[in-house]
Amino acid sequence: MTQNPTFSEKQLVQLILETVKAQKPETTRQLVQLMQEKTELPSEEITRLLIQLENEDLLHFAKKETPFPLMPQAYIFSKKALWYWITVALAIVTTIVVFVIPDDAYPVVYVRSALGIVFVLFLPGYALVKTLFPSTVPFKVADENMETIERVALSLGMSLALVPIVGLVLNYTPWGIRLVPITLSLLALTIVLATAAVLREYQIKAQAAKINTKFLN
C-alpha cells in the first residue's frame, strides 16, 4: 500500500477510528473525503484501508442498496462505462472518416479535420490518463470542475508525448510514417488503453463497493 510518508499504517488506522468517533460521518464517501483532507492520500488507498478495517472487525458498514456489477462485462455495458464507448466510437468514426472523405471534399473535410485533431491530440492521452488515474487525478483539486480541467490538460500532454513515440516506432517498421499505419496504430493504441482503463476502473469500484454506503449503529 502506498502511504503518506508522514503517517504509518498504525497511525492511519488510529486516525480513521478517531475521525469516525469524533465527526461521525454518515457515509463512507464522507469518511474518505475527511481522510483525504487530513492525510492527502488518494481515495483508492483510503478505501483499501477501510476494507482492511472491516475485515479486521474494527469498522462495520450497512449493505448497499444497489448491487455493483459482479462481472467486468456487466460493468462495461452499464452506464458507468459510457465514457469508454464514446472514446471507442470517436476513434472508430474518425478512422473511417479519414479514409472515406478525400482532402478536397469541401466543406465536409472540415469535419474530418476536427475529428482528426481530437483523435490525435486528445483521445490517446485521455485513454492513458484514465488507465493511470481511473478515479482521481494525481493533484489535489478544489472541485469536480477543476478535476475535469486537470484531466483535459493531462490528456493533451500525454497525447503530445504518445503520438511522436508511435511515429518513431513506425519509422523503424516496413510500413513507415504514412497516413494509414499512423491512423490504424493510434486507433489500436486508443482502444487498448481505453479497455485497460475501464477494467482498472471496474476493479477499483468493485473493491470500493465492498464497503457499504452507511455505517451500522
MOGI-V592890 format. One record per backbone hydrogen bond with DSSP energy under -0.5 kcal/mol. CO is the residue of the C=O (numbers start at 1). NH is the residue of the N-H. Records with the same first field share a line. If there is no record, write none. Layout:
CO: NH ; NH
This chain:
4: 7
8: 12
9: 13
10: 14
11: 15
12: 16
13: 17
14: 18
15: 19
16: 20
17: 21
18: 22
19: 23 ; 24
20: 24
26: 215
27: 31
28: 32
29: 33
30: 34
31: 35
32: 36
33: 37
34: 38
35: 39
36: 40
42: 45 ; 46
43: 47
44: 48
45: 49
46: 50
47: 51
48: 52
49: 53
50: 54
51: 55
52: 56
53: 58 ; 59
54: 57
60: 216
65: 67
71: 75
72: 76
73: 77
75: 78
78: 81
79: 82
81: 84 ; 85
82: 86
83: 87
84: 88
85: 89
86: 90
87: 91
88: 92
89: 93
90: 94
91: 95
92: 96
93: 97
94: 98
95: 99
96: 100
97: 101
100: 102
102: 105
104: 106
105: 109
107: 110
108: 111 ; 112
109: 113
110: 114
111: 115
112: 116
113: 117
114: 118
115: 119
116: 120
117: 121
118: 122 ; 123
119: 124
122: 126
123: 127
124: 128
125: 129
126: 130
127: 131
128: 132
129: 133
139: 141
143: 147
144: 148
145: 149
146: 150
147: 151
148: 152
149: 153
150: 154
151: 155
152: 156
153: 157
154: 158
155: 159
156: 160
157: 161
158: 162
159: 163
160: 164
161: 165
162: 166
163: 167
164: 168
165: 169
166: 170
167: 171
168: 172
169: 172
170: 173 ; 176
173: 176
176: 178
178: 182
179: 183
180: 184
181: 185
182: 186
183: 187
184: 188
185: 189
186: 190
187: 191
188: 192
189: 193
190: 194
191: 195
192: 196
193: 197
194: 198
195: 199
196: 200
197: 201
198: 202
199: 203
200: 204
201: 205
202: 206
203: 207
204: 208
205: 209
206: 210
207: 210
208: 211
210: 212
213: 28
214: 62
